[in-house]
Amino acid sequence: MTHPFMSESYSTKRNTNLGNNIKGAPITYLAGLLGTPVWNLRADTIESLGISSPRKFKEVYLVPNGDTLPDIREGDILVGSEEFRIDSVAEWPDLSGGVPCLVIVIQQIKSSWPTVEPEP
């Protein structure tokens, strides 16, 4: 049975490896992932990860496809209605004996920065 909070579909992108430690453009790596909506990062998660940053972080929880947790790594891109850079991935155990999930800490990817006109 799927938890009612797991209502969003996601995919991930991962940079291609062109060899000699050269990264190529990210391509779709995983698809059909099920998770929570994007939420503000909770205070206990900030504390447990030791995050001390002025940046605005968000989090999402993903459930396994079948019996295994998805292969998601820091640096991957989480794709839903927007794209987010993945900064942290950790297994979140289900203390009631159910299925564990992944807690993923993300930042929104800015597609373009605002331009500032020089002063005359």
C-alpha positions as CSV (number, residue, x, y, z in Angstrom):
1,M,0.0,0.0,0.0
2,T,1.3,3.5,-0.9
3,H,1.2,6.2,1.7
4,P,-1.2,9.1,0.7
5,F,1.6,11.6,1.0
6,M,3.4,9.9,-1.9
7,S,1.4,11.8,-4.5
8,E,4.1,13.2,-6.9
9,S,5.9,11.6,-9.9
10,Y,9.6,12.3,-10.4
11,S,12.5,11.4,-12.6
12,T,16.2,12.0,-12.2
13,K,18.9,13.2,-14.5
14,R,22.6,12.3,-14.1
15,N,25.6,13.9,-15.9
16,T,27.1,11.7,-18.6
17,N,30.7,10.7,-18.3
18,L,32.8,11.7,-21.3
19,G,36.0,10.2,-19.9
20,N,39.1,11.7,-18.3
21,N,36.8,13.1,-15.5
22,I,34.9,15.3,-18.0
23,K,31.2,15.5,-17.4
24,G,28.7,15.8,-20.2
25,A,25.2,17.2,-20.2
26,P,22.7,15.5,-17.8
27,I,20.4,12.9,-19.3
28,T,17.4,11.1,-17.8
29,Y,18.6,8.4,-15.5
30,L,15.6,7.2,-13.5
31,A,11.9,7.6,-14.3
32,G,8.6,6.7,-12.7
33,L,9.7,7.6,-9.1
34,L,6.9,8.2,-6.5
35,G,7.4,10.7,-3.7
36,T,6.0,13.4,-1.5
37,P,5.5,17.0,-2.7
38,V,8.5,19.3,-2.2
39,W,8.5,20.6,1.3
40,N,10.5,23.1,3.3
41,L,13.4,21.4,5.0
42,R,12.4,20.4,8.6
43,A,14.4,21.7,11.5
44,D,15.3,18.2,12.7
45,T,16.7,17.3,9.2
46,I,18.8,20.5,9.2
47,E,20.2,19.6,12.6
48,S,20.9,15.9,11.8
49,L,22.7,16.8,8.6
50,G,24.6,19.7,10.2
51,I,23.5,22.2,7.6
52,S,24.5,25.8,8.3
53,S,23.8,27.8,5.2
54,P,21.8,30.9,4.2
55,R,20.4,28.9,1.2
56,K,16.8,27.8,1.1
57,F,16.8,24.0,1.1
58,K,13.8,21.8,0.4
59,E,13.2,18.1,0.9
60,V,11.3,15.3,-0.7
61,Y,10.8,11.6,0.3
62,L,10.9,8.9,-2.3
63,V,9.7,5.3,-1.9
64,P,11.3,2.2,-3.5
65,N,10.3,0.8,-6.8
66,G,9.7,-2.7,-5.7
67,D,12.0,-3.9,-2.9
68,T,15.0,-1.7,-3.5
69,L,15.6,2.0,-3.0
70,P,16.3,4.0,-6.2
71,D,20.0,4.7,-7.1
72,I,20.0,8.4,-6.4
73,R,23.2,10.3,-5.7
74,E,24.3,13.8,-4.6
75,G,24.7,15.9,-7.7
76,D,21.9,14.2,-9.6
77,I,18.9,16.4,-10.7
78,L,15.4,15.7,-9.4
79,V,12.8,16.5,-12.0
80,G,9.2,17.1,-11.2
81,S,7.3,20.3,-12.1
82,E,10.7,22.0,-11.6
83,E,14.3,20.9,-11.6
84,F,16.2,20.6,-8.3
85,R,19.9,19.9,-7.6
86,I,20.2,17.0,-5.1
87,D,22.5,18.0,-2.2
88,S,22.0,15.1,0.1
89,V,20.5,11.6,0.0
90,A,19.9,9.4,3.0
91,E,17.9,6.3,3.9
92,W,15.0,7.1,6.1
93,P,14.0,4.0,8.1
94,D,10.4,3.2,8.8
95,L,10.4,2.6,12.5
96,S,7.0,0.8,12.3
97,G,8.6,-2.0,10.3
98,G,7.3,-0.9,6.9
99,V,9.2,0.1,3.8
100,P,12.1,2.6,4.2
101,C,12.4,5.5,1.9
102,L,14.9,8.1,0.8
103,V,15.0,11.6,2.2
104,I,16.5,13.9,-0.4
105,V,17.6,17.5,0.3
106,I,17.4,19.7,-2.8
107,Q,17.9,23.2,-4.1
108,Q,16.0,24.8,-7.0
109,I,18.0,25.2,-10.1
110,K,17.8,28.7,-11.5
111,S,17.5,28.6,-15.2
112,S,18.5,32.2,-15.6
113,W,19.7,34.8,-13.2
114,P,18.1,38.3,-13.3
115,T,20.2,40.8,-15.3
116,V,21.3,44.0,-13.7
117,E,21.6,47.0,-15.9
118,P,24.7,49.1,-15.2
119,E,24.1,52.5,-13.8
120,P,24.4,55.4,-16.3
